Amino acid sequence: MVIASTDQDPVWMNPAGLTRELGFELTDVTPDRVVVTVEVTSKLLQPYGIVHGGVYCALVETAASLGAAAWLGPDRQVVGVANTTHMLRAVRDGRLTATATPVHRGRSQQLWLVEIAEDSGRVVARGDLRLQNLDPAT
């Protein structure tokens, strides 16, 4: 299920910029779990023909940020402050699925774990994202 966004949706539900350019699809977004998928295409590969590490980092940032924002609610904002992503296996084609779940959700910060798997279900990358909870600028 791809979540369709409208102009009335919170800003975090309207994929734009890098998320759209890389072809990320939001398949499940809740305060407790986020799933983002992407089809591996030539534009996601580095010169050796494998998925660029930055794609994994962007999947971690995207999935965790969406969950953190959904949990925090529409009156506040989140920003990533630390992204640690480990690439475990090379991928050349297929579809990647990033699944984000919360580790800690506090008053000022959140920590989310993201596992990225290939079509077979084998985990190919794993990362965590620490986010700062913000009050919107007035």
N, C-alpha and C positions, 0 to 999 in steps of 0.2 A: 504494500500500500504506500503510495507516494502521497505525502501530505501536501495538499494544495494550499497556497497562501493567498490572502486577500489584503487589500489596503487596510483593513481593520485589525489584522493580526499584529501582535507585538513585533517590533523591529527584528528580533532574533528569529522569527519564523519566515522572514523574507530573504532567502539566500541571495547574496549579491557578491560582487567582486570576485575574489579568489575562489570562494566556494562554488559559485556558478561556473566560473571559467574552467575549473578542474572537472566539472561534471558530477559533483557530489549530489546524491539523492537522499533526502530525509525520508526514511521509511517508518520510523517510530520515534516520537518525541514525547516523553513524559518527564515529570520531575525526578523519577527514579531510574529511568533507563532511556538511552538514546541509541538508535541504530542508524548509521549512515553508510550508504554503499556507493561504489564507484566502479565503472567498467575500466579495466586497464587498456589504455590506448597508447599509441606511439608518443603522444604529447606528454605522457606521464613518465616516460623512460629516460634514464640517463644514458651516456654514450655507450655503455657496455650492454645495453638492451634490457636492463632490469629497472623496476620501479625506483624512481628517485626517492631518497630518504626524506626529502622535504614534503613529499606527498603524504607519507606516514605521519609526519609532524603536523601537517595541516588537518589530517583526519582526526588526530588526537585533539587538537585545539578546537575544531569545529564541533565534534560530538560532545565533548565535555562542556564546552561553553553553552551549547543549546540546553543541556540538562540543568546546568547551574542556573541559567536564566529562567528556565521553566519553574524551577523550585523557588527561586527568589521572588518571582512575580513581576508584573508589568510596571510597578512603581519604582523599581530599583534596577541597577545595572551591574554587570560583572565584567571584569577584564582579566585575561590570563596574565599571571606574573612569573610562572615557571613552567616550562614544558620539557619533560624528560622522556625521550622516545628511544626505544631500543629496537633496531632492525634485527630480526632473528633469522629470516630465510629470504632468499632472492625470489622475486616473482617477475615473470615475463609477460603473462597474459591472464585472462580470466576476469573475475570480479572480486573486489575486496569488500569486506563487511567489517565496519568498526562498531563495536558495542561499548558504550560508556555506562558506568555505574558509579554512584557516589561512595567514597570512602569516609569522608568527613564533611559535614555541612555545619558551619558555625556562624556566629554573629557577624564576623568580619571576613572570614575566608572559607573556601571550600577546596576539597581535594577529590578529584575524580580519576578513576582507573579506566583505561581504554585498551581493549584487545582488538587487534585487527587480524582477521582470518581470511584465507583464500577459499575458493569454492568447495574444497574437500572438508573444510572446517578446521584445518590445521592453522594454528596461530603463527603468523609471519612477522608480527611486530606487536610491541606492547609499550604503552606509555602512561604517564600520569600528568595531570595538569592541575596546578594550584591556581586558584582564582581569587581575586579580591572582590568582595561585595561592596558596591558603591551606592550612595544616594545620588540621584541625578543632579547635575549642576542647576542652580536656580538663578 
